[in-house]
Amino acid sequence: MISQIRDYSFSHEKSQWTEDEFNSFLDPLQELWNLDDPQLRLSFQIYLSLSAHSSEATYKAIRSSIKGCYSESTMLLLDQVRNRLKRITGVLPLHFDMCVNTCLAFTGPFAPLTKCLFCGEHRYE
């Protein structure tokens, strides 16, 4: 197990991320972020409160409403919020094929499999 960790190449991650994202993953920020900017804080708070339960359209509609009421608002666009959060947290999305019954993810030692080891279902792509 230790040798697998030591020898891991991160090739799958590298194929899904930009070069900047991959470099951030290998060498994450060490500084604290300043969230004194109320517009930045507003953008993060709305995004985080909506992200698990709402659509992208909801964030965009709320942003549009705020901009309509407060034209000087510098609330971030949806992609800007996501990119800032990636940089701040170092958390980046990874996509792997999963067994249709969610028994396992076809990653690491399971990456070459075409069927689930546990239930026998064919790989879901």
PyMOL commands that set and color helices and strands:
alter all, ss='L'
color gray80, all
select helices_A, chain A and resi 2-7+11-16+19-26+38-50+56-69+78-89+108-110
alter helices_A, ss='H'
color red, helices_A
deselect
rebuild
show_as cartoon
